[in-house]
């Protein structure tokens, strides 16, 4: 079975955190973006985001799942594996 030709990356990024419930002043002041780490195959890069996929299958036609498009402004670490 052929492996994908795309390189793999480890990407550290900040995700948005929000709440739709009533919060106290203390809870609001403690809220901050969530640090996240994604490892996946490089799919695409534009001037504003990077797209990676965690899983690839060559069955039938090329298929991907676990696809993330991460805004570059949210990325704090990017390492080719």
N, C-alpha and C positions, 0 to 999 in steps of 0.2 A: 504494500500500500504506500503510495507516495506521500512524503511529508510536504507541508506547505513551504514555499520558497521564501516567505517573508521572515525577516529577523524577529526575534522575541525581545521584548522590553519589559523592564520593571519601572512602573510609573508611580511616584508619590504625588498625591493631589489632595486638595481640600474640597469637601462636599458641603453644599448648603444645608444648614439645619434650620428648621422652622417649627412653629407650633400654631395650632388653630384653637388652643384652649386658653383660658384666662391664666395669666402668670403673675406672680408677685414681682416687685421690683428686684428682689434678690435673685429670683430665677432668671429674669431677663438679663441681668448683669452677668450671670454665669454662663449664658449661652454663647457658644462659639462654633465656627465651622468644624466639621469632623475630619480628622486626618484619615486618609484612605490609601491603600496600596493595591495596584492592579498589575498582574503579570499576564502578558498576552502577546499574540502575534501582531506585528505592525501591519495595518491595513491601508491607512491613508493619513496624510497630513495636509492641512491647509494653513493659511496665515493665522487662523484663529483657534483651531482645535486639532487634536490627534485622535484617530480612531484605531482601537485595538480589539482583538477578539481572543477570548480564552480557549475556544475549542473549534477545531477544523475537521471536516469530513469530506473526503474526495468521492464518496458514494454518489452515483448518478452524476450530478453536476457539483461543482464545488459548493459546499455549504458551511455556514458559520453560525455559532451561537455564543452567547455571552459577549455581545458586542457593546463596547463603550466608546462614545465620542466625548472626550474630555476637553473642556476649554483650556487653552494654553495659559490663560491668566490664573487658573487654579493649580497648575502644576508647579511643584517645588523640587522635584527630583525626577530624573529620567536617565536610566542606565540600560545600555544594550547588553543582553545576556548571551 
